[in-house]
Amino acid sequence: MMKKKKEEEKEKEEEEEEEERNETEAWTSAFVRPKLVIPGDRSVLPYFP
């Protein structure tokens, strides 16, 4: 039981880290490399109405 709980916590942490990375990449790409941002990408929609 304990092993499973630890694995779940680890997965959750990894997902949160990945989300933060994705957000940061979206922000930087939106401002630094606008041409490389995919217009259909939900995370950068505010910059591509």
Buried (B, 14 or more C-beta within 10 A) or exposed (E): EEEEEEEEEEEEEEEEEEEEEEEEEBEEBBEEEEEEBEEEBEBBEEBEE
